[in-house]
């Protein structure tokens, strides 16, 4: 087995969970669940094929509330009736010692009444996203906010009971956790909105709810991660000063890692073009070793992954490359790097466990991204997130 790469070395979280290496599959939307959110056999096959090499496998996102669904083919964890399928899913993801993490979220305004079967989407405030055809959401009431916080805790209980090794709170990619933190989507004047500290309140209460579920139900060490997007391009929107302040608070919460969602691991500021410092290094400095970090974005080759680890980042995630090459880690371990696949042919899809719906989901976004790349205000990070908006890799 190759020992020349540091990303192959194990990592032990502070709660005692030992991960066999530093390589992660980030959450990648495969749009292959049943209409009401149940796991399909196709998904179980996909998870089995892609597991076994990496240390952490983070699942496609699952909605914690019925009205939190964001797209068709999305997994759900909003009811106990999903437990049998989720149990099979956890088992499929835990091949050969890989740790299985269930990503959970509420889509908020990044949904629409068609996906929600006639129900108006909700958010922190009644402000539409700056996206084509975006619907104006309904502002959540205080009681509804409290219920969603409870729903995150219940989703965590189900993840524990299904056999997952942890959950990841999806506070990135403009979904509801981020919507409460963003001054664009959160215009509230009550305890859930206002200055940057008040806009953190929802996320911190969700973390408390999830932690309480872990304390009550987990019979083993259980990982809780949090995913963020560092900046928004909206005005007003999240800027790095806000994010660094938020991270300073997050680092002292009962979570086990911070996952930074970007289309390019070494991305610099979207808003301050004069600042050439990689955002991940600014975040690392702010964390001050209080939490391990996961970095993602256009990492393909072993040397790309090693560069991330050499920078002092604890984990490196491979998004699109993990789709193309499920045996990436195993080939690196056995000094078989020359056989690593860096392209996908449609002839490979069945072998890779990629369903027609997943392939369509990816290619539609590729076409959209190609259109964006030809626009005068094109930005690489937006291009990457259009291509794979739920993994940012």
N, C-alpha and C positions, 0 to 999 in steps of 0.2 A: 504493500500500500504506500502511495506517495505521502511523504511527510514534508514536502518542500513548501507547502502553502499553509499560512496561518489560519485561513478560513476553514481548514479541515479539523482544527483543534476544537475540543468540546468547550462548552460554556455552562456554568452553574449559576442559576438565578439565586437571589438572596433568600428566596423561600425554599431553596433546596432542590428545585427541579433541574436536572442535568440534561442538557441538549447535546447531541453527539457531534454537531459541527455548527459553524456560524452561517450556513447558507439557508436562505428562507425562500419559500414560494409565497409571494404576496397574494392578496385577494384578487382573483381574476374572474370577472363576470363571465359565466358560461351560458346563461340564459336557457338552461335546459331543465329546470324544475317543472313540475306539473302546474297547471293554471292556478290552483289554490295554494301552491307553495310547498307541496310534498316533494321529497327527494325521488328522483327517477332512477331506474336501473342504469340508464346511460351515464348519469352523474356518478353513480357508485363505481362503474367501470373506469370512468375518467380519473376519479380520485385514486383508485387502486394502481392505475398505470403510472401516475405522476408522483406517487408517494414512494418512500423507501430510501431515497438518497439524502434528501435535505434534512436538516435538523428540525426546522419548524415549517409546517404547512398551514398557512392561513387560508381559510375557506372563502369562497364567494360570499357576499354579504347576505344576511338573513334579516328580515324585518321583525321588529319586536311587537308591533301593533298592526292591526288589520289595515288601518288607514295610513300606515307608514310605508306601504309598498311603493317602490319607485319605478319598476319596469316589469315587463312580462317575462316569465320564466325565472322569477326570483324565488329564492328559498324563503320559508317562513319559520319562525320560532315563537309564534305568538299564541300557541295553544298546546296543551299536553297531547293532543291527538297526533302531533308531529313527532313525538318521542320515538316510536319504533323506527321510523325512517332515519331520524337523526342519529340513533344508536348505530345503525348500519353504516351511516356516513362516517362517524367517528372511527369505527373499526377499519373502514376502507382507507382512511387517511393515515392510520397508524401502522403502516407497514414497516417492518425492519427497524423499529425504534424511533421513527419520525413522530414528533409531537404534533398533535392536531389542535388548531386554534379555530374557534368559530367566530367569524366577524359578525357583529350585530349593529343594527342602525334603525333609524326612522328617516325616510327620505324627505319629509317636510315638503317644501314648495317645489322640490325637484321631482314632482310627479304630475299627474293631471287627472281630470275627472273621468277620462276613458279608462285609464289603468285602474282607477279606484271605483269603477262601475257606477259612475254617476255622482260620487261624493266629491265635493270641492276639496282640493289639497289644503293643508294647514301649514302655518309657520309661526315664527316669533311675532311677526307683524304682517299686515296685509300689503306686502310689497312684492311685486312680481320679479322673478329673476330676469337678468338681462340676457335672455336667450330667445331665439326665434320661437314664436307661438307659445311662450310661457304664459300660464294662467296666473291670475292674481289669487294668492292663497287667502284663506280666512285666518284671522289672528286667533291663536289658541287662548282659551280662558285659563285662569289659574288652576281650576280643578282638572282641566285636560292636561296641563303641564305636569301636575302631580301624578296623574295616571300614567303618562308616558314614562316618567321616572320609575314608577313601580313596575311598569312593563319591562324596562331594562333589567331590573332585578329578577323578575320572573323568567326572562329569557336566559339569564345566567344560571338560574336553578336548573332549567331544562338542559342547558349545555353540560352542567355537572352530571346530571342524571343520565345523560346520553353517553357519557364516557369521554368527552373532550378533555384535553389537557389545559384549556384556557379559553378566554374570550378576548376579542379585540373590539374596542369601542370605536366605531367609525366616525371620527370627528373631522374628517377631511372631505375633499371633493364636493364641497358646497351642500352637504346634506344637513339634517336638522341640528345636530350638535354644533356644526360650524355656523349655521344660520343664526343661532342664539349669540354666538361670539362676534359675528360680523355686524359692523355699524350700518351696512347696506340693508340687510334683511331684518335687523332688530332695531326698531325705532321706539321700543317700549319705554315707559317712564315709571313702571312699578319696580319691584325687587328683581325682576328678570331682565331688566335693560337699563340703559343709561351709559355711564362711563365704562371703561374697559374692565374694571373689577366686577361691576354688576353684570356685565355681559358674560362673565365666566360662571355665574351662579348655576345655570342649568347644567353645564358640564360637570361641575363639582358635585352637584346633587345626584347626578346619574352615577358618578364614581362611588359616592357613598352608598347608594342603593345596591350597586353591583358588589361592593365590598361586603355589605351586610349579608347578601345571599351567599357569598363564598364562606364567610364565617359561620353561617347557619347550616349550610348544606354540604360543603365539601368535606369528604372523608380522606382527602389527600391534598398535597400542595397543588394549588391551582393558579395558573398565570392569568393576569389581567393586563392587557396592553391598551394603548391609546394611540390613534392615528391622527395626524394633523396635516393640513396644507398650510405652508408658511405665509403665503400672501394671496391677496385677491387683486384683480385689476380693476374692479368696480370702484367708483368714487361716489360716496365714501366706501371704503372697503378695508379689509384687514391689511395692515402693514407690518413690517418686521419688528418694529418697536412694540406693537401690541403682542405679537407672537412670542417674542423673547420674554416679556413680562408674564404672559400666560404659562410659558414653559417653566419659568422660575417657580410658579405656584404648582404646576403639575408635578414637578420633580419631587415635591414633598407629599404627594398624595399616595394612597395605598394602591399604586399601580406598579407593574413589574418591568415595563419597557415603553419606549416612545418610538413610534414608527413615523418617519417623515416622508410624506407622499409627494414625489416630484417626478417629472418626465425625464429628468437628467440628474444623476446623482450629484454632479458638481455645479448645478445651476446657480447663477447669481441672481440678484434682485430683478424682479419684473418691473419695479417701479422706480428704482434708483439706478439708472444705467451707468452712472459714474462709479458705482461701488462694484468692484470686480471680485470681492471676496465670496467664496462659495457659502451658500446659506447653511449647509450641513455643518460647516466648521464653526459658524457663529452659534448655531444651536448647541453643538458639543461644548463650546466654551461656557454657555449659559447653564447647561445641565450640571457641569462640574462633577462628573462621575457619580451623580446620585441615581441615575437610571441608565441602563443599557439602551443604545440607539440602534434602530434598523434604518439603513439607507437603501434607496431603490432608485432606479432610473437609468435605462440604457446600459445596463451591465450585461455583458454577453460572454466574454472570454475570461479564462482564469486570471489573467493579468489584470483585467478590469476589476474583478472581485478582490484581488489581493491589494490593489491600490486603495480601495475603500477601507480594508482592515488596517493597512499600514498607516492610514490617517487617524487611527484610534477609534474608529467606529466599530461597534461590537458585532453587528450582524450585517450581512449584505443580501439583498433580495434580488432574485432573477425572475422577471415577469414574463415577457414574450419569449425569452430564451428558454424558460422552463416549459413552455408550450411546445417548442420545436424539439427540445432534447430532454425527455424525462430522465435519462440516465446520465445527465451532466455530471453530477457528483461522483457517481460510480466510475465513470470514464476518467475523471481526474485522479481519483484514488488509485486506479490501476495503471496509471501512466499511459492511458489510451486517448490522449487529448486530440490526436489527429483525426479521430473518428467522430468527434462532436459535430452535431448537425446544427448549422446556423441559418438554414432556410427551411421553409415548408412547401411541399408540393401538395396539391389536392389529392394526389395518390396516397399521401401519408396519413390522411385525416383519420381513417378508421384505426390504423395502428396506434395513433396517438390518443385515441379516445375522444376526438373532437367531433361533436355532433354537428349536423347541418345547421341547427339553430345557432350554435355557438359560432360556427364559421361565418354565418351570415351576419351575426352581431358584430364580429370583428371587422369583416370586410366592408360593411356599410360605414363603419366609423373611419376606416382607412380612406374611403372615397371622400367622406366629409372632410377629413384632415387634409387630403390633397387639395381640396377646394380652398380650404383656409390658407394653406401654404402659398397659394398664388395671390393672396390679398396683400395690399400695401402695408397693413398693420400686423402682418404675420409674426407670431412669436413661437419659438420652438416648443416651449412648455405647453402651450395650448394645443399645438399639433400633436404632441405625444399623448396628452390627456384625451383628445378627441379619438385617437386611435385605440386607446384602452383606458377609458375614464375611470374604471374601477380597480385599476392596479397601478397606474402611474409609473410603469417600469419600461 
